[in-house]
Amino acid sequence: MASNNRSNRTLVPQARQGLNRWKYEVASDVGLQNYENTDKGNLSSRQNGSVGGEMVKRMVQSYEQNLK
């Protein structure tokens, strides 16, 4: 059964604005123009998932580069 606890909340509230800007930049990079003003419910799971997946991919790449 699902919990009412939101596990995907922003841990640092001050970072929310920057994360949203980055999300819209990534969405544009994967071909979703005007993502900020788009009703996400009208997009396919693949389209919405591609944004999150690309963000994770870039975070991992950045982390790996910083290890070197």
VMD Tcl script that draws the C-alpha trace (Angstrom):
set ca {
  {0.00 0.00 0.00}
  {1.28 3.46 -0.87}
  {2.37 5.76 1.90}
  {1.31 9.38 2.21}
  {4.95 10.33 2.80}
  {6.37 12.04 -0.29}
  {9.74 10.46 -0.94}
  {10.61 12.71 -3.89}
  {10.60 16.00 -1.99}
  {13.45 18.45 -2.41}
  {15.83 18.00 0.51}
  {17.17 21.54 0.17}
  {14.17 23.80 -0.51}
  {16.43 26.62 -1.73}
  {17.54 24.34 -4.58}
  {14.03 23.86 -5.99}
  {14.21 26.83 -8.38}
  {17.57 25.74 -9.79}
  {16.39 22.15 -10.22}
  {13.30 23.31 -12.06}
  {15.37 25.52 -14.40}
  {17.66 22.55 -15.09}
  {14.66 20.26 -15.68}
  {13.28 22.65 -18.33}
  {16.71 22.91 -19.96}
  {17.01 19.12 -20.12}
  {13.45 18.85 -21.49}
  {14.37 21.27 -24.25}
  {17.54 19.29 -24.99}
  {15.52 16.07 -25.43}
  {13.08 17.81 -27.78}
  {10.23 18.83 -25.47}
  {9.76 22.50 -26.20}
  {7.83 24.71 -23.76}
  {7.90 21.91 -21.14}
  {7.46 24.39 -18.31}
  {4.01 25.44 -19.53}
  {2.92 22.02 -20.78}
  {0.33 19.94 -18.95}
  {2.50 16.93 -18.07}
  {-0.64 14.75 -18.00}
  {-0.95 15.21 -21.76}
  {2.54 13.82 -22.36}
  {3.35 10.14 -22.63}
  {5.16 8.29 -19.87}
  {8.08 7.93 -22.28}
  {8.29 11.69 -22.81}
  {8.08 12.53 -19.10}
  {10.46 9.70 -18.21}
  {13.02 10.84 -20.75}
  {13.42 14.12 -18.87}
  {14.03 12.45 -15.51}
  {16.24 9.78 -17.06}
  {18.39 12.35 -18.81}
  {18.72 14.35 -15.58}
  {19.95 11.26 -13.72}
  {22.33 10.40 -16.56}
  {23.86 13.88 -16.42}
  {24.13 13.79 -12.61}
  {26.00 10.48 -12.77}
  {28.32 11.79 -15.51}
  {29.04 14.92 -13.47}
  {29.77 12.88 -10.36}
  {32.08 10.54 -12.26}
  {33.97 13.47 -13.78}
  {34.47 15.00 -10.34}
  {35.98 11.74 -9.08}
  {38.89 12.01 -11.51}
}
mol new
graphics top color blue
foreach p $ca { graphics top sphere $p radius 0.5 }
foreach p [lrange $ca 0 end-1] q [lrange $ca 1 end] { graphics top cylinder $p $q radius 0.2 }
display resetview
